[in-house]
């Protein structure tokens, strides 16, 4: 999803082309992040702080590897996404519950951080298109925005599911409906594709969070009470199958050849 149209000046990005397959794998990754994060913090009883530190360390290592890579590597990219989404799960839980700022406070703070990162990115580059991710500085902005959007999505998902009478199924339906609206706007309007991408990216996180919670939360809390490790293993296997069957192509960004000639 990008507003650029000059196909004569195009080179490969280091992130995948945004297709239907991208969104399928993204939702699976966010669901895995929810069940995987809960496996470490709750099932293994590490607690939110230790879990957050563990996944933060993993994410830093993978982001560094992603930035150092010379081209798009599907396994590395999606491993980094999974690390960011598990970190988002544990970080949001730590902020909401251990720090006691609540879902409203946590969501507001994370939204402000995301807007700040996107604003700095736009000021520095003149765009926040994912198709422009081709340099270390842009990648730093990209992964910062990804991390805050993942964490914000977790907080939003928990906020909707745990407050009122919506429950996890109701929360999943709300976010799925939101994504359906975004898809309709993409097909039938001229609204900025970049804007629609980031809204959709944020909404897929709470959708995955609510689906993950629905799978592993107790029956009396509206869930299916499945084993978190088992649910995580099944979702991880599904992601591997998707990576094998769905074509993984690098996105494109304009101006690449011009930059090479300069």
ZAFI-283389 format. One record per residue (C-alpha): residue number from 1; x, y, z. Coordinates in steps of 0.05 Angstrom, whole numbers, plus 5000, padded with zeros to 4 digits. Each point is the difference from the previous one (the first is absolute). Example, Ala and Ser with C-alpha at 12.3 -4.5 7.8 and 13.67 -1.06 7.14 Angstrom:
<drenbas>
1 | 5246 | 4910 | 5156
2 | 5027 | 5069 | 4987
</drenbas>
This chain:
<drenbas>
1 | 5000 | 5000 | 5000
2 | 5035 | 5063 | 4976
3 | 4981 | 5065 | 4967
4 | 5060 | 5002 | 4955
5 | 4985 | 4984 | 4927
6 | 5066 | 5012 | 4963
7 | 5018 | 4929 | 4980
8 | 5062 | 5022 | 4962
9 | 5040 | 5015 | 5063
10 | 4989 | 4938 | 5043
11 | 5044 | 4954 | 5041
12 | 4987 | 4946 | 5051
13 | 4982 | 5016 | 5072
14 | 5022 | 4958 | 5060
15 | 4928 | 4986 | 5021
16 | 4950 | 4955 | 4964
17 | 4950 | 5021 | 4947
18 | 4933 | 5016 | 5033
19 | 4952 | 4948 | 4973
20 | 4943 | 4958 | 5028
21 | 5052 | 4948 | 5019
22 | 5037 | 5053 | 5040
23 | 4938 | 5014 | 5042
24 | 4985 | 4926 | 5011
25 | 5070 | 4989 | 5028
26 | 4998 | 5065 | 5039
27 | 4936 | 4980 | 5037
28 | 5030 | 4931 | 5014
29 | 5063 | 5033 | 5027
30 | 4960 | 5045 | 5046
31 | 4960 | 4941 | 5026
32 | 5065 | 4962 | 5013
33 | 5027 | 5061 | 5036
34 | 4941 | 4999 | 5047
35 | 5002 | 4926 | 5016
36 | 5076 | 4998 | 5001
37 | 5006 | 5060 | 5045
38 | 4948 | 4971 | 5048
39 | 5035 | 4933 | 4999
40 | 5064 | 5032 | 5028
41 | 4969 | 5049 | 5048
42 | 4941 | 4958 | 5026
43 | 5009 | 4926 | 4984
44 | 5075 | 5000 | 5016
45 | 4987 | 5052 | 5054
46 | 5057 | 5047 | 4980
47 | 4958 | 5061 | 5013
48 | 4989 | 5061 | 4956
49 | 5066 | 5035 | 5014
50 | 5045 | 4939 | 4986
51 | 4959 | 4982 | 4939
52 | 5006 | 5071 | 4974
53 | 5075 | 5000 | 5009
54 | 5007 | 4933 | 4965
55 | 4961 | 5020 | 4939
56 | 5030 | 5069 | 4997
57 | 5069 | 4968 | 4997
58 | 4977 | 4953 | 4945
59 | 4969 | 5057 | 4961
60 | 5063 | 5043 | 5005
61 | 5043 | 4944 | 4973
62 | 4952 | 4985 | 4942
63 | 4990 | 5074 | 4982
64 | 5075 | 5009 | 4998
65 | 5006 | 4939 | 4955
66 | 4944 | 5027 | 4956
67 | 5034 | 5068 | 4993
68 | 5067 | 4968 | 4985
69 | 4971 | 4955 | 4946
70 | 5012 | 5023 | 4929
71 | 4932 | 4977 | 4973
72 | 4932 | 4974 | 5021
73 | 5002 | 4933 | 5035
74 | 4930 | 4972 | 5014
75 | 5018 | 4956 | 5060
76 | 5041 | 5055 | 5033
77 | 4946 | 5052 | 4988
78 | 4943 | 4959 | 5028
79 | 5042 | 4976 | 5059
80 | 5011 | 5074 | 5016
81 | 4925 | 5013 | 4995
82 | 4985 | 4942 | 5047
83 | 5052 | 5027 | 5049
84 | 4969 | 5069 | 4997
85 | 4930 | 4973 | 5011
86 | 5021 | 4957 | 5060
87 | 5036 | 5059 | 5029
88 | 4938 | 5042 | 4987
89 | 4958 | 4949 | 5038
90 | 5044 | 4998 | 5062
91 | 5015 | 5075 | 4999
92 | 4926 | 5019 | 4996
93 | 4983 | 4951 | 5056
94 | 5056 | 5027 | 5042
95 | 4978 | 5072 | 4990
96 | 4926 | 4987 | 5009
97 | 5004 | 4954 | 5059
98 | 5067 | 5002 | 5036
99 | 5009 | 5076 | 4994
100 | 4926 | 5010 | 5014
101 | 4987 | 5053 | 4946
102 | 4941 | 4960 | 4973
103 | 4976 | 4987 | 4929
104 | 4980 | 5072 | 4987
105 | 5065 | 5029 | 5024
106 | 5042 | 4947 | 4966
107 | 4964 | 5007 | 4933
108 | 5004 | 5076 | 5002
109 | 5075 | 4999 | 5016
110 | 5015 | 4949 | 4945
111 | 4959 | 5038 | 4949
112 | 5039 | 5063 | 5016
113 | 5066 | 4963 | 4992
114 | 4978 | 4971 | 4933
115 | 4978 | 5068 | 4973
116 | 5066 | 5030 | 5023
117 | 5041 | 4947 | 4963
118 | 4959 | 5007 | 4937
119 | 5005 | 5075 | 5004
120 | 5076 | 4998 | 5007
121 | 5004 | 4951 | 4943
122 | 4958 | 5045 | 4955
123 | 5039 | 5061 | 5019
124 | 5066 | 4966 | 4984
125 | 4980 | 4964 | 4936
126 | 4937 | 5035 | 4973
127 | 4962 | 4934 | 5001
128 | 4981 | 4944 | 5047
129 | 4990 | 4950 | 4944
130 | 5025 | 4930 | 5015
131 | 5023 | 4996 | 4928
132 | 5054 | 5051 | 5017
133 | 5034 | 4954 | 5051
134 | 5069 | 4993 | 4969
135 | 5050 | 5035 | 5045
136 | 5021 | 4989 | 5073
137 | 4968 | 5066 | 5022
138 | 4933 | 4984 | 4968
139 | 5003 | 4929 | 5027
140 | 5010 | 5028 | 5070
141 | 4937 | 5043 | 4992
142 | 4963 | 4941 | 4970
143 | 5016 | 4951 | 5056
144 | 4986 | 5053 | 5052
145 | 4931 | 5012 | 4970
146 | 4989 | 4925 | 4994
147 | 5017 | 4989 | 5073
148 | 4955 | 5055 | 5027
149 | 4943 | 4979 | 4954
150 | 5006 | 4928 | 5024
151 | 5000 | 5022 | 5073
152 | 4942 | 5048 | 4988
153 | 4961 | 4945 | 4966
154 | 5008 | 4954 | 5061
155 | 4976 | 5054 | 5047
156 | 4940 | 5016 | 4956
157 | 4982 | 4926 | 4994
158 | 5003 | 4989 | 5075
159 | 4962 | 5065 | 5011
160 | 4942 | 4978 | 4956
161 | 4999 | 4928 | 5023
162 | 5007 | 5011 | 5075
163 | 4953 | 5059 | 5008
164 | 4925 | 4999 | 4993
165 | 4964 | 4938 | 4974
166 | 5036 | 4993 | 4933
167 | 5046 | 4942 | 5018
168 | 5053 | 4973 | 4954
169 | 4953 | 4978 | 4945
170 | 4967 | 5068 | 5000
171 | 5067 | 5034 | 4998
172 | 5023 | 4958 | 4942
173 | 4936 | 5017 | 4962
174 | 5010 | 5074 | 5012
175 | 5071 | 5000 | 4973
176 | 4983 | 4954 | 4942
177 | 4945 | 5048 | 4981
178 | 5049 | 5058 | 5005
179 | 5047 | 4964 | 4952
180 | 4942 | 4987 | 4952
181 | 4985 | 5074 | 4999
182 | 5074 | 5015 | 4985
183 | 4998 | 4950 | 4943
184 | 4938 | 5032 | 4971
185 | 5032 | 5069 | 5004
186 | 5061 | 4973 | 4964
187 | 4958 | 4971 | 4943
188 | 4948 | 5055 | 4992
189 | 5033 | 5065 | 5021
190 | 5063 | 5040 | 4985
191 | 5020 | 5007 | 5073
192 | 5076 | 4998 | 5010
193 | 5024 | 4927 | 4995
194 | 5054 | 5017 | 5050
195 | 4949 | 5023 | 5051
196 | 4956 | 4940 | 4989
197 | 5060 | 4954 | 5007
198 | 5019 | 5026 | 5069
199 | 4928 | 4998 | 5025
200 | 4993 | 4929 | 4976
201 | 5068 | 4981 | 5030
202 | 4977 | 5026 | 5068
203 | 4932 | 4965 | 4996
204 | 5030 | 4932 | 4983
205 | 5036 | 5000 | 5066
206 | 4939 | 5004 | 5046
207 | 4964 | 4951 | 4954
208 | 5057 | 4951 | 5011
209 | 5001 | 5016 | 5074
210 | 4926 | 4987 | 5009
211 | 5004 | 4936 | 4959
212 | 5060 | 4977 | 5041
213 | 4964 | 5016 | 5065
214 | 4938 | 4964 | 4975
215 | 5041 | 4937 | 4989
216 | 5036 | 4998 | 5067
217 | 4957 | 5036 | 5051
218 | 4956 | 4959 | 5049
219 | 4929 | 4982 | 4981
220 | 4971 | 5044 | 5055
221 | 5037 | 5059 | 4968
222 | 4971 | 4987 | 4932
223 | 5059 | 4960 | 4971
224 | 5011 | 4929 | 4976
225 | 5050 | 4982 | 5055
226 | 5050 | 4969 | 4951
227 | 5071 | 4988 | 5021
228 | 5042 | 5062 | 4984
229 | 5061 | 4960 | 4978
230 | 4957 | 4956 | 4955
231 | 4964 | 5059 | 4970
232 | 5066 | 5035 | 4988
233 | 5029 | 4938 | 4966
234 | 4940 | 4993 | 4954
235 | 5002 | 5073 | 4980
236 | 5075 | 4997 | 4988
237 | 4991 | 4939 | 4955
238 | 4946 | 5037 | 4962
239 | 5048 | 5059 | 4989
240 | 5054 | 4953 | 4974
241 | 4950 | 4970 | 4950
242 | 4980 | 5069 | 4978
243 | 5072 | 5021 | 4989
244 | 5011 | 4938 | 4958
245 | 4936 | 5007 | 4958
246 | 4990 | 5075 | 4994
247 | 5049 | 5036 | 4954
248 | 5047 | 5045 | 5040
249 | 5023 | 5059 | 4958
250 | 5035 | 5063 | 5021
251 | 4960 | 5064 | 4994
252 | 5024 | 5056 | 4955
253 | 5017 | 5072 | 5013
254 | 5008 | 5057 | 4950
255 | 5064 | 5036 | 4987
256 | 5045 | 4941 | 5010
257 | 5036 | 5002 | 4933
258 | 5006 | 5075 | 5004
259 | 5034 | 4993 | 5067
260 | 5047 | 4947 | 4972
261 | 5020 | 5046 | 4943
262 | 5013 | 5059 | 5047
</drenbas>
